[in-house]
Amino acid sequence: MTTLAIRAEGLTRRFGDFVAVNNLDLMIPKKTIYGFLGPNGCGKSTTMRLLTGLLTPSAGQVKVLDMEIPKDSEALRLRLGYMTQKFSLYDDLSVEENLKFMAQIYNQPARTSKQRIEQQLSEFGLNQRRRRLAGSLSGGQRQRLALAAATLHQPELLLLDEPTSAVDPENRRDFWETLFDLCEEGTTILVSTHYMDEAERCHGLAILESGCKRADGSPKELMANMGAHVLEVDGDDLRQVKNTVEPLPDILSTAQQGTYLRVLVNQHIAEPEQWLRQTHPDIMAGRSVRQVRPSLEDVFVQCTRQDCTGQNKRQ
Ligand SMILES: Nc1ncnc2c1ncn2[C@@H]1O[C@H](COP(=O)(O)OP(=O)(O)OP(=O)(O)O)[C@@H](O)[C@H]1O
């Protein structure tokens, strides 16, 4: 028995010539919430499908809950919960019927499943809506039903593919509270997202782009080891400041945020504020330039500047 829920080495998936998941190494500890952060098309869903055994790897080794994939995929399925991006329950079945159906799929004995369904209906606030057709529920209610169904059989590992993309901020917050409760009870959770605030809630995180892993660690570690200074420049005409400083090789990126320009400067510059003022004294005159703590978005920008071969995308 290891302390890892998922261990992948060189995990790769090709579709024809296209490499959707490229040589991915993952070590995901049990009883943690681990995130995949990345833009559309970076390979999050494909990786999740590989980890559930629904898709066969083109190369690499994967162990999930100490079982080998794809060899043990069938047995593993009963120990996993998987919530896909699209609502995958039946619109024309009621809330309760959907849960009963899921209980049958997971071979739950009728006597215990009745009790478990009642428990889920109450825990996920669906008791009053048990006879409503799933198709008539709101986005937040559908999402709660989907999570109730995915956790009905008390899986050890829960994989959630962009679970909050169709819900409002309040439901998203409640949803995350539920995830922390499940984690506290011993469930390992793997969740994909493109929201920075959600990624920041994870214990560990892999930043993916174009099928490659660009960084991993806790959000705190990622921010501490980003390899760049972050400056905020204020004042008028920030567009002009941006266009002027951006071509400098030691400027890694610039982005306007309200009344500030956020500037990422190469870490080897010893005194970045002073350096920026000296390189463009005219345009910096009368502005405040101050160094601030990196955010996860800065980390994301910094580690996705290059493509999988290490080429700088800006050039
Ligand atoms: N069955 C398939 N055949 C061919 N290409 C595929 C297949 N499945 C996925 N891809 C491609 O692999 C890449 C990664 O897709 P994937 O769905 O894993 O990305 P994602 O990060 O989950 O993005 P999104 O958030 O948009 O779902 C995309 O370019 C996609 O078009």
The ligand as an ORCA input file, in Angstrom:
! r2SCAN-3c Opt
* xyz 0 1
  N     -11.214     11.322    -29.430
  C     -10.439     12.307    -29.853
  N      -9.983     12.345    -31.123
  C      -9.166     13.331    -31.555
  N      -8.749     14.371    -30.788
  C      -9.193     14.407    -29.526
  C     -10.054     13.378    -28.988
  N     -10.302     13.691    -27.691
  C      -9.644     14.846    -27.440
  N      -8.969     15.264    -28.535
  C      -8.150     16.473    -28.640
  O      -7.197     16.455    -27.590
  C      -6.995     17.777    -27.085
  C      -7.233     17.779    -25.605
  O      -8.635     17.638    -25.377
  P      -9.260     17.594    -23.919
  O     -10.735     17.442    -24.072
  O      -8.533     16.597    -23.105
  O      -8.910     19.051    -23.387
  P      -9.420     19.811    -22.097
  O      -8.224     20.386    -21.449
  O     -10.264     18.911    -21.277
  O     -10.279     20.984    -22.713
  P     -11.808     21.413    -22.476
  O     -11.802     22.160    -21.210
  O     -12.117     22.263    -23.657
  O     -12.574     20.132    -22.436
  C      -7.922     18.693    -27.856
  O      -7.200     19.316    -28.902
  C      -8.973     17.744    -28.419
  O      -9.490     18.215    -29.639
*
